Each structure stands twice: as structure tokens, then as C-alpha cells.
Amino acid sequence: MATYPYRTLDLPNETRILTVQPGNFDDKIICSISHLNLDSPDASYQALSYCWSKSIDAVKEFDPDTDIPWAIHGQDDDGNTISESGTSKWKDLCDHPYYGEQYIRLGGRMPDARIECDGVGIVVGGELFRALRRMRREEGGEPLRIWVDALCINQQDLKERNEHVKVMGRVYAGASRTRVWLGESTEMDFHAVRTLYAISEIFDDIFVHRKVVDLASATMHEIQWHFHNNADTNRLEWGLLADLLNRSWFKRTWIIQEVVNSREVTVHLGAIQVPWHFMAMVILAMSEFKLQTMISECKGFKAIGFMEQLRKERVDEAATCTSTPLLTLLEELRDFQATIPSDKIYGVLGLIDQKGAYVVDYAQTPEQVFTDFAIKNIRNGSLDILTHCVDSSKPTTLKLPSWVPDWTRPGWTEPLRIRGLEASAAGDRKPSLHIDEDAGVLHIKGRIVDVVAKVECKRQIPVPNQQGPLGGIDENKEVEKGSVDNEAETSGSNAIKMAKYGGAILKRERENEKEAGVGGDIPGNDTKRSGSPINDAKYRLNETMEKMVKHSEEWYRGVIDVAFPDKTATPETWENLWRTFMCNRTRDNNERPGEDCAIGFEVHYKTALEPGKGLARVLQERTDHEIESHGLAPQDGVAHYMKEKEAAEKFIGAHTKWTYNRRFFRSKEGRFGWAIDGVREGDLVVVLYGCDYPIIIREDEQKKSRIIGDCYIHGLMDGEPMEETLAFAETEFEIV
């Protein structure tokens, strides 16, 4: 097969556009490639976002030449009896009249196919071929002008690839519409999309017909109760929706900048088309009310939530680039995939304003790319990148120093700086370091401030069904209001309903992540279940809540055992504990918590250890006790109840935000703290000059250290380690 004869581009001013001629479904794909000036006001084109290899990740990879026996027994649409059997190669089942859908659902790879481009026959990947065949206009229509990375970039020209990465953001921003290709559809996918529309109708019923419009006062339980007691909820195909949201496209690193930079987006699933804004609004609403627990782990929740957050940021600030720092973007996208590891960095450059500050060079190894990126950050005077380093003992395909973050590895725990916790452990001390690039060693000065003595190990990290580091949409981030994709061919009344009422849904003040998670019964959980456990929404949510409640009790007891091994606590150590539970900062404004948070801790503690009661009952019992034993006037009971409820919410809000997916530990000197999963007894807690957050390191017999991760340690977060009264000796660490 011939190679396409590309002409040299005038980068960064030009790109190429693929023009696909109209044709019927089975007609040969005829196309041409032309150059396009990215600054031309008359440039009119669309862009494609898709997976190069497979649209569905296979549970098991079959060899294409594996013999697969098959048999068909039944009747066709005309009532004729069918009885056929045989053996086919796995690859030949792709378009089998009976087993083609199974081939798709099991993650079969679409075979490469031939197209004709400017008279040259070229072979393209199976997913690209299927996408173009579905998206081109029918015979008699207009040609489709679309940007496709595989064809519009000369993949054999390394220099062009390097330069093209820098203009990817402009390419998608300039397109009139981005078309997302999720892959070919099956009958099951029609039911999954129908479930999306049905969910929008249920929300419409809750917020319109049931008049639940006072969202500021509506509780999470109330919304969930209405949702799960809707007659249609248990008829929905939750498992199929989960399959849809787990398609390979939702796991790609590149999709973030492709969608965020786009004006309008349409999602294609075979012949099905869905407006992006509608799909996003349904998913955001489900995440807002913690309804994603009804379906299995889905990457789509995290991907859609993050993309919509960045899209909203750009709209609100009328900006062409996101103001989100690059390190934050990389952290958020840790569990997204890239065929080439270097694309974990290159794939987000199109989102930032300073993309020109970073060299794109595909000739470098991923290790070189990641190391150069870390060195550039450190030499710019910031040690923030060290807080993104996670336990280097976990499996990885890359060989990197522990002071260089491996962006290909999932980070179940976000750095404290990303969560927003303010700290200045090193005070105003500037970094004192030098890097031996040849040896891969960071020599840096700092102080050993403590040693890890005991670690709580009962917390499940990651939590069950976790959607990446943040469990889907982070409760601490803003989410975009809904709007409707105005493409006539796919818009409908359901999308209009979600747009009209979705904005109100998502404007409501975010409630604490644990509100429904510790001890509370779900309203209406005594209603008789209908349907199978697989699709029964109420069954799924109640089962999840029961597990969370049970685990909360076990975890709390484990923390107390670690904190107080001798089973005794003084008023001072008890205060240290509840302040540690909040990282000594309130959730919203990083202020030092007041004594009311001690009450919040007591309420939370009581609720966790008596899971059968729930928060409301614990608060009521405490109020009754004040009335009966301490002379509180009954008419003041409501005020007392609300005061303690607010204290509990204030405490829980900070606790869930700062300590998410972290391990509690006690130090050798009796301090309490929070570290990442992987911390061990004997690890050193150090403060490096110039670093705002304490770091946990592990020394070997040669005194060489590896970074395990950042941490919170009570009493040493605000410059105390630099005070001479604590007498922490200065040390130069050799971090490898």
C-alpha cells in the first residue's frame, strides 16, 4: 500500500484538513487532504476525537486467528427456523450477522481498512474507518471537512509531530464542532442511551412535578429518596449505562484538551448521536446527588466532571486557556491513559497558556521527558512537584528517581496543596539543593522532624468503586451549569428539560461527601424491592451505604487504637486528635477551627461507633440529654440541635476534604498525622527547605532516601520546624 505524499506545513500557522466525499454506507471512502491557515476567518471544519486502537477494553485479548465455534438456533424476523453452526476466526466475527455485536462488546479490534486519499490508497485504523463511514454525508450531501490526527499529521515526520502538539488546542478551538467517536453500537447501547434520557425525566419529575425546588434546604437524603422511589428508577439499565461510560474514549488523556477547547461537541455511538451538553448534564446531576453508587466503577464520571469544570472555567473567565496550573492538571489526569507515556504531559499542553515554555520531543524517552519536566520545575524555584511524588515501591514500567513524579501511575491521594490546605512548614527558608542529572540524585537540605511509629491500615484505599483520585466529581470543585446542544438532528425535549432544571440542580450548595455515608438510613429503604439485584437502584445504594457504615465503624476504632495504644487520652491529646482530623483548618477558608469543631468531632465519633442510629438520632439524643440532665429549656432544644448539627457539618466538611484517602499515623514523639497509602513504621518525616509541606522519606542502609509522599503532621505545619527551640538538626538528604 502506498504512503501518502505529504507536503510540508508552515507550522505553527498551518494544519491539514481531511475532506471526505459523501457516499452511501458501504461505498468506498474517497477523501482528500488540503492545507488550512489556522488564523483564516473563513476556515470551516470539524474535528474528530476518538481512540486509535479499540473502543472497548477487552476483558481477555483473543488472538485474531483463534478458532471460535458458534451455533445459531431459533427463528428469523419472518418466522423461519434457523439452525446453523460452524467455526470462525475471531477476527472474522467482526461483521458476523449474529455474533458481530458480541465481538464489539467483548472488545474485539476493528480491522484496518483501505480508503482512497487524493487517488492514493492508504490503510487506516479500524476505529477511524468506522467513524468516517458513519459521519460522512449520504450521497448527494455536502463533503465533510474534518481534522483527524492520524491523517492530518504526518506521523512519520518526528519534527512535525513535535510542532503539531503545540497547536492542538488551536485546532480544536477553531473547529465548528468536535465529533466524539465512542465506537460501533450494539442493541445494548440503545438501552444505555435510553437510560440517560430516562434519568433526565426522573430529575424533571423530582424538581418540577414534585415541587422540590428549594434546593438550598433539600437534603441529599431527600433527593435520593425521591429518585429511588420513582417508579421508573428500577427499570433502568444501570449496568449497560456503566458499560457505555467505561468505553475506552473516557480513559484517554488527549480527550480532555480536545473537548475542553471545543465550541460544540456531539457524541457518536454507531448510528446514535447524543448532544454532549445533555450527556454531561445527566452525569453531573447524578454525581451531585451521589447516585453513581448505583452502577459499577465508571471512568466517564471523572472524565465528564473534569472536562465540564474546565469548560466552565474558560467560559466564566472568557479565556482561551485554563488558569488551572499544569501540575494540577497532571495530578487530576493521573489515571487517564496514553499509549505513549510522554503524552501524559504533552497531551495537556494545549490547555495552558505557557505551552511554549515546554519542549515537545518525541525522540526522548518517557523517563527523560518526566525527569526534564521535574528539573525545570525545581530549578524555577518551586518544590511543589515533590508533593506529587508517590510511593515509588509500587509497580511501574518506568525507571525514575523517586523525586520525579511518574504521571502514568494512579494517585489515589491528592497532594495536600492540590486539595487547598494552606501550610508553610519550612517557613521562609529558601531551597538549598543541587541535582546530579547523570546519577539521578537530588541533594537537598532540610530537617528530620519525626519518625512514623504506627500506621492505621483499616481504611480501604482506594474506596470501592472509586472513580479515580476524586471518586468522580470532586465535591470541592465547581461544576458547570447545563446548556443544550442546539444541533437539530439530536436535540430533544429531554435535553431541554435537563438544561432548564439542571442549572438549578447544580447551583445548590455542595453537601458534605459523607452526609449519606455514616450511619444514616436512606429514606424509604423499607420499600419492597422490585426487579433483579443487578438493576435495582435502591438495592445497590443501600448495599453500598451499609458497607460504608460498617467500614466507618471499623476504621474509627482502628484510628483510636493507633492514637492511644495505652487506651488513655488527656484533654490535650484529645484536642490534638480532633484538630488532626481537620488538619487544623476549616474547609472553606483555611482558618484555625474553633472549639465548636470539638463538638462536631464528638458527634461524628458517636455516629460512626453507633452506626444503627445515624446523625439525626445522635443529635436528637444529645439534645434530649441536655434537656433532661443539664436544665436546657425545651423551647431551646431546636436551637441546640441546629447548633450541634452545624458543628458536625463543619467538622465533617473539613475532615473529608483534607484527609481523603489518607492513612492516619502516630509518630515516635506522639504527634498525629495523615500520610499517603504505602507509609510504613520507621519512615522519616522531614521538612525540606523551600517546601511548604512535610515529606515522608524512607532511608536505606547507605543513607540514600526515596520519597514516599507528602503528609500532614500536627504542630509542624506552620514554620515550627525552623524554630530553634525545637532543635531539629540540619541534614543534607541524598534522594534517589
C-alpha positions in Angstrom: 0.0 0.0 0.0 1.3 3.4 -0.9 2.4 6.1 1.5 0.6 9.4 1.3 2.9 12.2 -0.2 2.5 14.9 2.5 3.6 18.5 1.6 5.5 20.4 4.3 3.4 22.5 6.6 4.1 26.1 7.7 3.8 25.4 11.4 2.6 26.8 13.7 0.4 28.7 11.3 -1.0 25.8 9.3 -2.6 22.4 9.7 -4.2 20.0 7.3 -7.9 19.2 6.8 -9.4 15.9 5.5 -12.3 16.4 3.1 -14.5 13.3 2.9 -16.8 12.9 -0.1 -20.4 11.9 0.5 -21.4 8.3 -0.1 -23.7 5.5 1.0 -22.8 3.4 3.9 -21.0 0.6 2.0 -19.3 2.9 -0.6 -15.6 3.3 -0.7 -14.4 6.3 1.4 -13.0 8.9 -1.0 -11.2 11.9 0.5 -8.5 14.5 0.0 -6.1 16.5 2.2 -5.6 20.2 2.0 -3.7 22.8 4.0 -5.5 25.2 6.3 -4.3 28.5 7.7 -5.3 28.4 11.4 -5.7 32.2 11.5 -8.1 32.3 8.5 -11.5 33.7 9.4 -13.1 31.7 6.6 -11.7 28.4 8.0 -14.7 26.0 8.3 -14.1 22.5 9.5 -14.9 20.0 12.3 -12.6 17.8 14.4 -12.6 14.2 15.4 -11.9 12.8 18.9 -11.6 9.0 19.1 -9.5 6.0 20.2 -6.9 4.8 17.7 -7.0 1.1 18.7 -10.2 -0.2 20.3 -13.4 1.4 21.6 -13.9 -1.1 24.3 -11.2 -2.5 26.6 -11.3 -6.3 26.4 -11.5 -8.4 29.5 -9.4 -11.0 27.6 -7.4 -10.5 24.5 -8.1 -13.1 21.8 -5.6 -13.9 19.1 -7.2 -12.7 15.8 -6.7 -16.2 14.4 -8.2 -18.1 17.3 -10.9 -20.5 16.1 -14.2 -19.7 17.7 -17.0 -22.3 17.5 -20.5 -20.9 17.1 -24.1 -22.0 16.7 -27.4 -20.4 16.0 -30.8 -21.9 16.7 -34.1 -20.0 16.5 -36.2 -18.0 14.1 -35.5 -15.0 11.9 -37.8 -11.9 11.7 -40.0 -13.7 9.2 -40.6 -16.7 11.4 -38.4 -19.0 9.5 -36.4 -21.6 11.5 -32.7 -21.0 11.7 -30.2 -23.8 12.7 -26.6 -23.0 11.8 -23.2 -23.8 13.3 -19.6 -23.5 12.4 -16.2 -22.3 13.3 -14.8 -18.9 12.5 -11.6 -17.0 13.2 -12.0 -14.5 16.0 -11.2 -11.6 13.6 -13.9 -12.8 11.2 -16.7 -12.4 13.8 -16.4 -8.6 13.5 -19.2 -8.3 10.9 -20.8 -11.7 11.6 -24.6 -11.4 11.1 -25.3 -13.0 14.5 -22.1 -12.6 16.5 -20.9 -9.2 15.4 -22.4 -7.5 18.4 -20.7 -9.9 20.8 -17.4 -9.2 19.0 -17.9 -5.5 19.8 -19.0 -6.0 23.4 -16.0 -8.3 24.1 -13.6 -5.7 22.9 -12.8 -7.0 19.5 -10.4 -4.9 17.5 -11.9 -3.4 14.3 -9.7 -4.5 11.4 -7.7 -1.9 9.5 -9.3 -0.8 6.2 -8.4 0.9 2.9 -9.5 4.4 1.9 -8.6 6.5 -1.1 -7.0 9.9 -0.4 -6.1 12.1 -3.4 -6.0 9.0 -5.5 -3.6 7.2 -3.2 -4.8 4.0 -1.5 -3.9 4.2 2.2 -4.7 1.9 5.2 -6.3 3.5 8.3 -7.1 2.0 11.7 -10.4 0.2 12.1 -12.0 2.8 14.5 -11.1 5.7 12.3 -12.5 3.9 9.2 -15.8 3.2 11.1 -16.0 6.8 12.3 -15.6 8.3 8.9 -18.1 5.9 7.4 -20.7 6.8 9.9 -20.1 10.6 9.9 -19.8 11.3 6.1 -22.9 12.7 4.5 -25.0 10.4 2.3 -24.9 10.5 -1.4 -26.0 14.0 -2.6 -24.9 15.7 0.6 -22.1 18.1 1.3 -18.5 16.9 1.8 -17.3 16.5 5.4 -14.3 18.7 6.2 -12.8 17.3 9.4 -9.5 17.3 11.2 -8.2 13.8 12.0 -4.9 13.5 13.8 -3.9 10.2 12.2 -4.2 11.7 8.7 -3.7 15.4 9.1 -0.4 15.0 10.9 2.5 13.3 9.1 3.1 10.6 11.7 6.4 9.7 10.1 7.8 13.2 10.5 9.0 13.5 14.1 9.7 17.2 13.8 6.2 17.9 12.5 4.6 15.8 15.3 6.6 17.8 17.9 5.4 21.1 16.4 1.8 20.0 15.8 1.3 19.1 19.5 1.7 22.8 20.3 -1.2 23.9 18.1 -3.6 21.1 19.1 -5.6 23.4 21.3 -6.0 25.9 18.5 -7.1 23.1 16.1 -10.0 22.0 18.3 -10.9 25.6 19.4 -11.1 26.6 15.7 -13.4 23.7 14.8 -17.1 24.5 14.5 -17.9 21.1 16.1 -16.0 18.2 17.6 -17.4 14.8 16.9 -16.6 12.2 19.6 -16.5 8.6 18.3 -17.1 6.1 21.1 -17.2 3.1 18.7 -19.8 1.0 17.0 -23.0 0.4 18.9 -24.9 -2.7 19.8 -28.5 -3.2 20.8 -27.4 -2.9 24.4 -26.1 0.6 23.7 -29.5 1.8 22.6 -30.8 0.8 26.0 -27.9 2.6 27.7 -28.7 5.8 25.9 -32.4 5.4 26.6 -31.4 5.1 30.3 -29.6 8.5 30.1 -32.8 10.1 28.8 -34.9 8.3 31.4 -32.7 9.7 34.2 -33.3 13.2 32.9 -37.0 12.6 33.0 -36.8 11.4 36.6 -34.9 14.6 37.6 -37.5 16.5 35.8 -40.2 14.8 37.8 -38.5 15.5 41.1 -37.8 19.1 40.5 -41.0 20.1 38.7 -43.9 17.8 39.3 -42.9 17.0 43.0 -42.1 20.7 43.5 -38.7 20.0 45.2 -37.4 23.4 44.2 -36.0 24.7 47.4 -32.6 23.2 46.7 -30.8 25.1 49.4 -32.8 23.3 52.0 -33.3 20.0 50.2 -31.0 17.3 51.8 -29.1 14.7 49.9 -31.3 12.0 51.5 -34.5 13.8 50.3 -33.3 13.9 46.7 -32.1 10.3 46.8 -35.4 9.2 48.3 -37.4 10.8 45.5 -35.1 9.3 42.9 -35.1 5.7 44.3 -38.8 5.7 44.9 -39.6 6.8 41.4 -41.5 4.0 39.6 -39.1 4.2 36.6 -35.8 4.0 38.5 -35.6 0.2 38.9 -36.5 -0.4 35.3 -33.4 1.4 34.1 -30.4 -0.5 32.6 -27.7 0.7 35.1 -25.3 -2.0 34.1 -25.5 -1.1 30.4 -25.0 2.6 31.2 -21.9 1.7 33.2 -20.6 -0.2 30.1 -21.2 2.9 28.0 -19.3 5.2 30.4 -16.4 2.7 30.6 -15.7 2.8 26.9 -12.0 3.4 26.1 -12.5 7.0 25.0 -13.3 8.1 28.5 -9.9 6.9 29.7 -7.7 8.8 27.2 -5.5 11.7 28.3 -5.9 13.5 25.0 -9.7 13.8 25.2 -9.5 16.4 28.0 -8.0 19.2 25.8 -10.0 18.0 22.8 -13.3 18.6 24.5 -12.4 21.5 26.7 -11.1 23.5 23.7 -14.2 22.7 21.6 -17.1 25.0 20.9 -19.7 22.3 20.4 -19.5 18.6 20.8 -21.6 15.7 19.6 -21.1 12.1 20.8 -21.4 9.3 18.2 -22.0 5.7 19.2 -22.5 3.9 15.9 -25.6 5.4 14.4 -26.6 7.0 17.7 -25.9 10.7 18.3 -26.2 12.4 21.6 -25.5 16.1 22.4 -22.5 16.4 24.7 -24.2 19.0 26.9 -27.1 16.7 27.6 -24.9 13.7 28.4 -22.7 15.9 30.7 -25.7 17.4 32.5 -27.2 14.0 33.3 -23.9 12.7 34.7 -23.2 15.9 36.7 -26.7 15.6 38.2 -26.1 12.0 39.2 -22.7 12.9 40.7 -24.2 15.9 42.5 -26.6 13.7 44.5 -24.1 10.7 44.8 -26.2 8.5 42.6 -23.3 7.0 40.8 -23.0 4.4 43.6 -25.8 2.5 41.8 -23.5 1.5 38.9 -20.1 0.0 38.8 -16.9 2.0 38.5 -17.1 4.3 35.5 -14.3 6.5 34.2 -16.9 8.5 32.5 -17.9 10.2 35.7 -14.4 11.5 36.4 -13.8 12.5 32.8 -17.0 14.3 32.2 -16.9 16.1 35.5 -13.3 17.4 35.0 -13.9 18.4 31.4 -17.1 20.4 32.3 -15.2 22.1 35.2 -12.5 23.3 32.8 -15.1 24.3 30.1 -17.0 26.3 32.7 -13.7 28.0 33.8 -13.0 29.1 30.3 -16.5 30.5 29.8 -16.5 32.3 33.1 -13.1 33.9 32.5 -13.6 34.4 28.8 -10.2 32.8 28.4 -8.6 30.8 25.6 -6.6 28.8 28.1 -7.4 27.4 31.5 -6.0 29.1 34.6 -5.6 25.7 36.3 -1.9 25.1 37.0 -0.1 22.5 34.9 0.8 20.4 38.0 -2.9 20.4 39.0 -3.9 19.2 35.5 -1.3 16.4 35.6 -2.4 15.3 39.0 -6.1 15.2 38.0 -5.3 13.1 35.0 -3.0 10.5 36.6 -5.4 7.6 36.0 -6.1 8.6 32.4 -4.2 6.6 29.7 -1.8 7.4 27.0 -0.2 4.9 24.5 3.0 7.0 24.7 3.8 7.8 28.3 5.2 11.2 27.3 1.7 12.2 26.2 0.7 12.4 29.8 2.5 15.8 29.7 2.2 16.6 26.0 -1.5 15.8 26.0 -2.4 18.7 28.3 -0.2 21.4 26.9 -3.0 22.6 24.7 -4.9 23.7 27.8 -2.3 26.1 29.2 -1.1 29.5 28.3 2.7 28.8 28.7 2.8 25.8 26.4 5.8 27.4 24.6 7.8 27.1 27.8 7.9 23.3 27.4 9.8 21.4 24.7 8.0 18.7 22.9 10.4 16.0 21.7 9.1 12.5 20.8 12.7 11.4 20.3 13.2 11.5 24.1 12.3 8.5 26.3 9.4 9.0 28.7 11.9 8.9 31.5 13.8 11.8 30.0 10.6 13.7 29.4 9.4 13.3 33.0 12.8 14.0 34.5 13.4 17.1 32.4 9.9 18.4 33.5 10.7 17.8 37.2 14.1 19.5 36.9 12.6 22.5 35.1 10.1 23.0 37.9 12.7 22.6 40.7 15.1 25.0 39.1 12.4 27.5 38.7 12.4 27.8 42.5 9.4 25.7 43.3 9.4 22.4 45.2 5.7 21.8 44.7 6.4 19.0 42.3 7.9 16.9 45.1 4.5 16.7 46.7 3.3 14.8 43.6 5.7 12.0 44.2 4.0 8.9 45.4 5.4 5.6 46.9 8.0 4.5 44.4 7.8 0.9 45.5 4.5 0.4 43.6 4.6 -1.2 40.2 5.6 0.9 37.2 7.1 0.4 33.8 9.3 3.4 34.0 12.6 3.7 35.9 12.6 7.1 37.6 14.2 8.7 40.6 11.7 9.0 43.5 11.9 12.8 43.2 10.4 12.6 39.7 6.6 12.0 39.6 5.6 9.1 37.5 2.5 10.5 35.8 1.5 7.1 34.4 0.7 5.7 37.9 -2.7 6.3 39.5 -2.6 8.6 42.5 -5.4 7.7 44.8 -4.4 10.5 47.2 -4.1 14.1 46.0 -1.3 16.2 47.4 -2.4 18.5 50.2 -1.6 21.5 48.1 -4.0 20.4 45.4 -6.7 19.9 48.0 -6.1 23.5 49.0 -4.7 23.0 52.5 -2.5 26.0 53.4 0.8 25.3 55.1 4.3 26.7 55.4 6.3 24.0 57.1 9.7 25.4 56.0 8.7 29.0 56.9 10.6 31.4 54.7 13.6 29.2 54.2 14.6 29.0 50.5 15.6 25.8 48.7 19.2 24.6 49.2 19.9 21.9 46.7 21.7 20.6 43.7 20.8 18.0 41.1 23.2 15.3 39.8 21.5 14.7 36.5 23.8 11.9 35.5 23.3 9.9 38.7 19.6 10.9 39.0 20.2 12.2 42.6 18.6 15.2 44.3 20.8 16.6 47.1 18.7 18.8 49.3 18.9 20.3 52.7 16.2 20.1 55.4 15.4 18.7 58.8 14.2 15.4 60.2 11.3 16.4 62.4 9.9 13.0 63.5 9.6 9.2 62.7 6.5 7.3 61.9 5.7 4.9 64.8 2.3 3.3 64.0 0.0 3.4 60.9 -3.7 2.7 60.7 -4.3 0.1 58.0 -8.1 -0.5 58.0 -9.1 2.3 55.6 -9.9 0.9 52.1 -7.7 2.8 49.7 -9.0 3.3 47.0 -12.5 3.2 48.2 -14.8 0.7 46.5 -16.0 1.8 43.0 -13.8 4.9 43.2 -13.7 6.9 40.0 -10.1 7.9 40.0 -8.4 10.1 42.6 -11.6 12.1 43.4 -14.3 9.5 43.2 -15.9 11.0 40.2 -16.7 14.7 40.5 -14.8 16.2 43.4 -17.2 17.7 46.0 -14.7 20.6 46.4 -14.9 21.9 42.8 -17.4 23.9 40.9 -19.5 22.3 38.2 -20.8 23.9 35.1 -24.4 24.7 34.7 -26.3 22.9 32.0 -27.0 24.1 28.5 -28.4 22.4 25.4 -26.5 21.3 22.3 -28.5 23.1 19.5 -27.8 20.5 16.8 -31.3 19.8 15.4 -30.6 16.3 14.5 -30.1 15.1 18.0 -31.7 17.6 20.4 -35.0 16.8 22.1 -37.4 17.6 24.8 -35.4 15.6 27.4 -32.3 17.6 26.7 -34.3 20.9 27.1 -35.6 19.7 30.4 -32.2 18.8 31.8 -30.9 22.2 30.6 -33.7 24.1 32.1 -33.7 22.4 35.5 -30.1 21.1 35.5 -28.7 24.6 36.2 -30.8 24.8 39.4 -29.7 21.3 40.4 -26.0 22.1 40.1 -26.1 25.6 41.7 -27.1 24.2 45.1 -24.5 24.4 47.8 -22.5 21.2 47.9 -23.1 19.0 50.8 -20.5 17.0 52.6 -19.2 13.9 51.0 -20.1 11.7 54.0 -23.6 13.0 54.7 -25.2 9.8 53.5 -22.2 7.7 54.3 -22.1 7.4 58.1 -24.9 5.8 59.9 -27.9 7.3 58.1 -30.8 5.3 56.8 -31.9 6.0 53.3 -35.5 7.3 53.4 -37.9 4.7 52.1 -35.5 1.8 52.4 -38.2 -0.4 53.8 -40.0 -0.3 50.4 -40.2 -3.7 48.9 -37.6 -4.2 46.2 -38.6 -4.9 42.7 -36.5 -6.2 39.8 -33.2 -8.0 40.0 -30.3 -7.0 42.3 -28.4 -6.1 39.1 -30.7 -3.3 38.1 -32.4 -2.5 41.4 -31.2 1.0 42.1 -32.4 1.1 45.7 -30.8 -2.2 46.5 -27.5 -1.0 45.0 -27.4 2.2 47.0 -28.5 0.7 50.3 -25.9 -2.1 49.9 -23.2 0.5 49.3 -24.3 2.5 52.3 -24.3 -0.5 54.6 -20.8 -1.3 53.6 -19.7 2.3 54.1 -21.3 2.4 57.6 -19.7 -0.8 58.7 -16.3 0.2 57.4 -16.5 3.6 59.1 -17.0 2.0 62.5 -14.1 -0.4 62.0 -11.9 2.4 60.7 -12.6 4.8 63.6 -11.8 2.1 66.1 -8.6 1.4 64.3 -7.6 5.1 64.4 -8.3 5.3 68.2 -6.1 2.2 68.7 -3.2 3.8 66.8 -3.7 7.2 68.5 -4.0 5.9 72.1 -2.2 2.5 72.4 -2.5 2.6 76.2 -6.3 3.3 75.9 -6.0 6.7 77.7 -6.2 10.2 76.4 -5.6 13.6 78.1 -7.6 16.7 77.2 -4.5 17.9 75.3 -4.1 14.7 73.2 -7.9 14.5 72.6 -7.8 18.1 71.2 -4.7 17.2 69.1 -6.7 14.3 67.7 -9.8 16.2 66.6 -7.6 19.0 65.2 -5.6 16.5 63.3 -8.9 15.1 61.9 -9.4 18.5 60.3 -5.7 19.1 59.6 -6.3 22.1 61.9 -8.0 24.0 59.0 -11.7 24.7 58.2 -12.9 23.6 54.9 -13.8 26.8 53.2 -11.3 29.5 54.4 -8.4 27.6 55.9 -8.9 29.1 59.3 -7.9 27.5 62.6 -11.0 25.6 63.9 -12.8 26.9 66.9 -14.0 24.9 69.9 -17.3 24.2 68.2 -15.5 21.7 66.0 -14.7 19.7 69.1 -18.4 19.1 69.4 -18.6 18.3 65.7 -15.9 15.6 66.3 -17.8 14.1 69.2 -21.0 13.9 67.1 -19.1 12.3 64.2 -17.3 9.9 66.5 -20.6 8.8 68.2 -22.3 8.4 64.8 -19.5 6.2 63.5 -19.4 4.0 66.6 -23.2 3.5 66.7 -24.0 3.1 63.0 -27.5 2.0 63.6 -28.6 5.4 64.8 -27.5 7.9 62.2 -26.6 11.5 62.5 -30.1 12.8 63.2 -30.7 10.4 66.0 -27.4 11.1 67.7 -28.1 14.8 67.6 -31.5 14.3 69.0 -30.2 12.1 71.8 -27.6 14.8 72.7 -30.3 17.4 72.7 -32.6 15.3 74.9 -29.7 14.7 77.3 -29.1 18.5 77.7 -32.8 19.0 78.4 -33.1 16.2 80.9 -29.7 16.4 82.7 -28.5 20.0 82.3 -31.6 22.0 82.5 -31.8 23.1 78.9 -35.3 24.6 78.3 -37.3 22.5 75.9 -38.1 25.6 73.7 -34.3 26.0 73.3 -33.9 22.4 72.1 -34.3 23.2 68.4 -31.6 25.9 68.6 -29.3 23.5 70.4 -29.9 20.7 67.9 -29.2 23.0 64.9 -26.0 24.4 66.6 -24.6 20.9 67.0 -25.7 19.9 63.5 -23.8 22.9 62.1 -20.7 22.0 64.2 -20.9 18.4 62.9 -21.2 19.6 59.3 -18.3 22.0 59.7 -16.1 19.2 61.2 -17.1 16.6 58.6 -16.6 19.0 55.7 -13.0 19.7 56.7 -12.3 16.1 57.6 -13.5 14.7 54.3 -11.8 17.3 52.2 -8.3 17.2 53.8 -7.9 13.5 54.7 -9.5 11.9 51.6 -7.8 8.5 51.0 -5.1 9.1 53.6 -3.6 6.9 56.3 -3.7 8.1 59.9 -0.4 7.7 61.8 1.2 8.3 65.2 4.8 9.5 65.3 7.6 8.5 67.7 7.1 11.8 69.5 3.4 11.3 69.9 2.2 13.6 67.1 -0.7 12.6 64.9 -0.7 12.9 61.1 -2.0 11.9 57.7 0.1 10.2 55.0 -0.4 8.5 51.7 -1.0 4.8 51.4 2.3 3.0 51.5 3.8 4.7 54.5 5.5 2.4 57.0 6.7 2.4 60.6 10.2 3.8 60.7 9.7 6.2 57.8 11.2 9.6 58.4 9.1 12.8 58.4 11.2 15.6 57.0 10.8 19.3 56.2 12.9 20.2 53.1 13.9 23.9 52.8 11.6 25.6 50.4 8.9 23.0 50.6 5.6 24.1 52.2 4.6 20.5 53.2 6.4 17.9 55.2 7.6 14.9 53.2 7.9 11.3 54.2 11.1 9.6 53.1 12.5 6.1 53.5 16.2 5.7 54.1 18.3 2.6 53.2 21.4 1.4 54.9 23.6 3.7 52.8 21.5 6.7 53.9 20.0 7.2 50.5 16.4 8.2 50.6 13.3 7.7 48.5 10.3 9.9 48.7 7.1 8.2 49.8 4.8 11.2 49.7 3.6 14.4 51.4 1.9 14.4 54.8 0.2 16.4 57.5 1.8 16.2 60.9 0.1 18.2 63.7 2.0 21.0 65.2 4.7 21.2 62.5 2.8 22.7 59.5 3.3 26.5 60.1 7.1 27.0 60.3 7.6 25.4 63.7 10.4 23.1 62.3 12.5 26.1 61.6 12.3 27.4 65.2 15.5 27.0 67.2 13.5 25.9 70.3 12.7 22.6 68.7 16.4 22.0 67.9 15.9 20.0 64.7 19.3 19.5 63.2 20.0 20.4 59.6 20.6 17.5 57.3 21.5 17.1 53.6 19.4 14.3 52.1 20.5 12.3 49.1 17.3 11.4 47.4 17.4 8.8 44.7 
